[in-house]
Amino acid sequence: VYSASFSSDDQLIATASWDHSVRLWNAQTGNELRTLKGHTIWVNSVCFSPGNTRLASARCDKTIRLWDLRHLHQVGMCLIRDRALTESSNELRRSHQHPRRVLIGSAGA
């Protein structure tokens, strides 16, 4: 596990892993609920949307993937064209859910 994020209601934990996966865990029991696969290289950052209905994950393959947590599948992916996601700058900082779209920002040192 490279990093972890708690949902705003403290019911779920999402982990970003070296095995290219994102895993969802029950925060109360510690049981794994689901493994989300899609990244082609290790994942090092995850971020829940404010309503806990979406999860964003990122890594230096220059992709950010968006997951629907109600249906547990990937609903979007964007390719970062600049150097926003590199070895030293690859962390998702915040996700904001607009009524019709999700806004995601990434930043790093």
Secondary structure, 3 states (H helix, E strand, C coil): CCEEEECCCCCEEEEECCCCEEEEEECCCCCEEEEEECCCCCCCEEEECCCCCEEEEEECCCEEEEEECCCCEEEEEEECCCCCCECCECEEEEEEECCCCEEEEEECC
